[in-house]
Amino acid sequence: MNPSWQLQEAKNRFSEVVDRALAHGPQTVTRHGREVVVVLSIEEYMRMKQPQKNIVEALMQIPEEYRVDLDISRAPDYGRDIEL
């Protein structure tokens, strides 16, 4: 769960907001009832900032002992004969 703080409360208790972000994860700040910002640890921010791997890169990092050889070939499709 992402705890929510009203902006004025977050300003008054900023040290607590930071401490909770470090201990419990991101903290949401609202203004006029709308979520406007999130306070999170630098570790979480750096993790989120990392470029996402594509599926090929992710699969290539699987250790050799867990890899499976797959036959993904298929028979050629020559279409079908139709009468017009």
C-alpha positions, 0 to 999 in steps of 0.5 A, a space after each residue: 500500500 502506498 501511504 498518502 500525505 496531504 501536502 501541508 502535512 507532508 511539509 510539516 512532517 517531511 523528515 517523517 515522510 522521508 523516513 517512511 519512504 526509506 523504511 516502507 517504500 514510496 509515499 504519495 503526496 496529495 494536493 486538493 485531494 489529487 495525487 501529485 508527487 511521490 517521495 521514494 528512496 534513491 535506491 528505488 529511483 535508480 532501480 526504476 530509472 534503469 533501462 528495461 531489457 527487451 525479451 531477447 536480452 532477458 532470455 539471453 541472461 538465463 543460466 545455461 543449465 536452465 535453458 531449453 532447446 526449442 524447435 520453433 521451425 514450422 512447415 512452409 505454407 504454400 497456400 491453398 488452391 481455390 476455384 473461382 
